[in-house]
Amino acid sequence: MGVTDWGTLREQRWLVANVGSLEPGTEIVRRGPRAWVRLSVMARSIWSGALSFGLVNVPVALYPATRDRTIRFHQLQAGTSDRIRYKKVNERTGKEVPPSEIVKGVEVGDGEYVILSDSDLEAAEPARSRSIEITDFVERGDVDPIGFRASYYLAPQGEHARRAYALLRRAMAESNKVGVATLVMRNKEYLVTIHPGPEVMVLETMYFADEIRSPSEVLPDMPGDEVFSERELATAALLIDSMTSEWEPQRYRDTYREAVLEIVERKRAGEEIVVQEAPPPPKVVDLMAALQASVDAISHQGTTKAPARRGRSTARPSGGKSQGRARATGAASGRAEGERRASTPKEPAGKKISKRKVS
């Protein structure tokens, strides 16, 4: 926690009383009797120990890299401000059971349970370790993102750890490798991968292989190997290319959260909320027609992405990647248009025929 421009003792007491309810990274500017008070709440490390590879040990600490901004709803009794609370009750008798009488058990079938005491569970706990030992280095692209649990920043602890830390991060980045290790945290063992980030290393906790379901276990109807015409593939590629842009995470927001907060403020001001029915989703009858309509719709949106694309293309010499992609796009569009004309029957004079659909 870093604090600058401390105010009077009264202001300091206010900060100490309120710091516990603030999110890490929050900066408060508060006008005191004599001065502005600024408070920056820094995240605390959730684990500290050593990162080891070979015979090298680097003191490190883990810090949360993300935060959940989901709106938390409280349950209240209708017409009151009374909170709803849950009690632990005996399923058979319906009576409340005190915590001292609650034990842990594992069901083994037919209503039979094996009771496990705290000492039993301690025997199964992984050895408490303050080390993250890298056992393997693998190609970065070989790690399937489906196994990722949560992200943490892995930072060096102390000046003496910075050089070895920086050396490992740079070597991993240049070789495009990630480290594989295990971590014991909060009485649980995690499989982890360590990635070289732009500024610091990032540790990803992961699911073990037997915790990841295969699609055939979950999906009731597995998609099969479909056969597509060149025209369909060319039009789909044209649509993808027309929607391609640079990755800018700031462009994407949680619009549902924003809408809920807006509704809260409107209802707080006494406004009545009217629910509007959502339009029905369009029915896709002809895949080719839907693809072509999507391409046409994007091409008529104007130049919403044109400034960014022009900025990138001006830095490239003639015949560069942008122009090559433009030629490829034009060729794909031409092929699609030529195939569309060739596959559309001509109408005899004085007689109309229905156009053949390509599915």
N, C-alpha and C positions, 0 to 999 in steps of 0.2 A: 504494500500500500504506500503510495507516494502522496505526500500532502505538501502544498505550497501555500504561502500567504495565510498562515494561520491567523484567525481572528482572536477575539477575547476568549477568556476561559468559558464563558457561557456558550460561545459558538463551538468550542472544542467539545464540550459536553454533548451538544446536539449531534455533532458528527459521530461521536462514539456511540450514541444511543441509536443512530439510524444506519450505521454502516452495515449491520448484519442483514438488512433487508434489501441491499443493493446488489445488482448483478455485477460480475467482474467486468472491468473495462468502463464502468459508468463514471462519468465526470460530472460533479455537481458544482454549480456556481451559486453561492448563497450570499446575500448581502447581510453582513453583520453590522453591529453598531459602529464599528470603526474601520472595517476592511472587508474586501471581497474574500471569500473562502473558497478554494478549489480543492476538490477531493477526487483522486483517481483510485478506484478500487481494483487492485491487481488480483488476478486469479492465484489461488494457492495450489501448490503442487499436491497431487493425490498419491504420489509414490516417488520415492527416491532410492537410489542404489547405484549400481555400476553397470555400464554396458561393456561387455567383453567380447573380443574377437581375437583368436589366437592367444598370445600372452599379453595383450594390451587391455587395460582396464580404464574406462573413462567414467568418472562420477557424473551421473545424469539425474534428471528429475522429469516426471510426467506432468503435463498440464492439459486440461481439457481444451480441445481445439474447436468444439462446437457448443452450441447452447440450444435448448429446446424452447421455442417461443410459442408453443401451443397454448391456447387459452384454457385455463383451468376453471371448470364450472363447479360451483357448490350446489348441493341439493338442499332445498328448503321446502317446508310445508306450505302448500298453496295458501295465499292470503296472509302469510306471516313472514317474518324474517328469522324464523326458527330453523336452525341447521338440523339436518338429518344425520344421525350417528348410527354406526353399526356396532353390534355386540356379538361376541362369540358365544353361541349357545349350543347345548347338547342337541344333536339332530333328533334323538328319540324322545327326550323329555321336554325339550323346549326351554330349559332353564339355562341361565347364564353361567358360564364356567370361568373361574378366576385363572389368571395366567399361570399360577403355581401348579395347577392341576392339568395343564395341557402338555402333552408329550408328542413326539414325532413318530410316525409309522409309515411303512410302505406296504401297500396292498399287494398280495401275492396270488389273489384269486379267490372267488367264492366267499367274499366277505372276510377273509382271513388277513390279518395284518402282522407284520414283524415290527416290534417296537424297538427304536434305536435311541439310546441315551446319548448325552453330550460326549461322554468318554468314547462311545462307539464311533461317533462321527469324527472325533479327533484322530482316531487311528487311521481314518481314510483321508484326512486332510493332506494336501501336498506339503512337502517340507518348506518351511518359511525361508525364502531366499531373497536376498537383496541384490540379485544380479540378473541381468538379461544377457544370456550367453548366446551369441549368434552361432548356430551350428552349420548353416548352409547359406550360400549366396545363389540366387536364381535370376533368370532373365525377368525383367520388369513386366513384360507382356505376357509371361506365362501364368501370372497370378490372376485367377478369375475374380472379378469384383463381387460376385455373388457371395463370397465367403467373408466379406468385410462386416465387422460389427460396429466399431466406433473408432474415431480418430483422436489421437493425442499428439501434442507437441512434445518432442524429446529434446530437452535442452541441457547443455553442459552446466555443471555445478562447480563454480570456482574458476579463477584465472588459469590455474595449472591444467585444467581439463580442455580448454578451448582449442589448443593446437591439435591434439589427437582427435578431438571431435570433428574439427574442420577438415582434417586430412581424410578421415573415413567418409564424410559426406561428399567431398569432392571426388574421391576415388570411385564411390558407388555411382555418382552421377555420370562420370566420364565412361564408365564401363556399362552403364544402363542396367545395373544390378540392384536387387533389394535383398536385405538380410532376413533370414528366417530364424526365429527363436521362440522360446516359451517364457512366460511371465507369470509369477504367482502374485496375485493381488486380491485382497479381501477374501482370503481363504478359498480362492478359486484359481485353477491353472488355465492360462490362456495361450493359444497359439497366436503368435504375432508376426507381422512383417514390418520391417523398418525401411522407409523410403527416403531418399534424399530430396527434400523440398527445396524451393528457391532460396529460402533463408535459413531454415532449420530442418532437422530431420523429423519425419512424421512416423509415429508408430500406430499401426492399425491392428486392433484386436480382431481375431478371426474365428469363424466356426471351424471345428474339426470336420474332417471329411465325412464321418458318419452322422453329422448333424445336418448335412445338406441333402435335401430331397432331390431325386431325379424327376424330370418332368413327367415320366410315365407313371410315377407314384401319385401324382397330384392331379394331372389333367384328365378329365373324363374322355376327351376326344383329341388324340394327338394329331397335329397337322401332318399331312403326308407330303410326298414329293410331287409338286405340281409341275406341269409342263406349260411354258409360256411361249408365245410367239415373239419374234424379234421386235415387232411393233410395240407390244405391251412392255417389254423390257426397256426399249428406247424411250417410251413416253414416261415410264416410272423414273428412269434415270434423269430425264429432263426435268421432272417435277422436283426430284431431290436436289438437283443442281440449282434450280431457281430459288429454293428455300435455304440454301447453304449460306452461312454467315460465320463470323468469328465468334468464339465462345466468350461471352461477356456475362458472368453470373449476376452482375448488378441489374441486368435487364429483367430478371425474373423475380417476382414477389409473391408472397402468400396472399393472394387476393381474397381468399375465404376469411382469413384472420382479419384483414382490413375491413371487410364488409361486416363481420360480426361486431367489431369495435365501433364502427359507424352506427350500427343499429342500437348498440348500447347507449351511445351518446344521444341519439335521436329519441329513444324511449325515456331516457333520463330527463330530456327537455319537455316531455309530455306529448310527443308526436306519436300518432298511431301508425303502426307498420302494416302495410298492405302487401300480401304475398302475390307476386306476379307469376303466372304459369310459364314454365319454360317451353320454348317452341319444340315441336316433335323433331327427332333426328331425321335427317333425310334418308330415304330408302335407296340403297344402292342396287339397281337392277342390272346395269351393264358396267362391268369393271372398266372396260376401255373408255366408255363414255365418261365415267366418273374421273378417270385419270386425265383425260383431255380437258374436261371442264375445270379441273383443279389447275392445270397449267394455264388455261385461258384466264382464269380468275386472278392468278398471281401476276400474269403479264399485264393485266389491266389495272393493277394497283398503283401504277405510276412508278416513281423512282424513290420509294421509301428507303431502300438499301443502296441506292446508287451513289450517294456521297461517299460512303465508306469504301465501296468497291473502287470508285474513281481514285480515291486517295491511295489505295494500295497499288493500283495498276500504274499510276504515274511514276512510281519509283522503280518500275521494272522496265528493262529495255524492250524494244519492239520484238514481237515474236516470243514473249515470255509466257509464264504460266497462265496469266489471265487471258491473253489472246488465244493461247492454245486451248483453254477450256471453252472459250467462246466459240472457236471453230468447231470443237467437238460437240458443243451444245447445238450449234446451227446444223451440223451434219445429222445429229440425232433427230432434231426437229424436222429436217428435210426428209429423212428416211421415214419418219412416222407419218408425215403428211403425204408422201408419195404412196406409202402402203395403204393409207386411208382412202386415197382417190382410186387406187387400183382395185381395192376390195369393195368399192361402192358401185353397184350396178347402175348403168345409165337408164334414164327414164325415156321410154318411147314417147313419141309425140302424141298428145291427147290422152295419155294414160299414166296414172301415178302408181308407183309400186313402193312397198315399204322397204326401208333400208335394212340390210342384214346386220344383225348385232354380233359383235365379237365378244365373247365372254371369256 
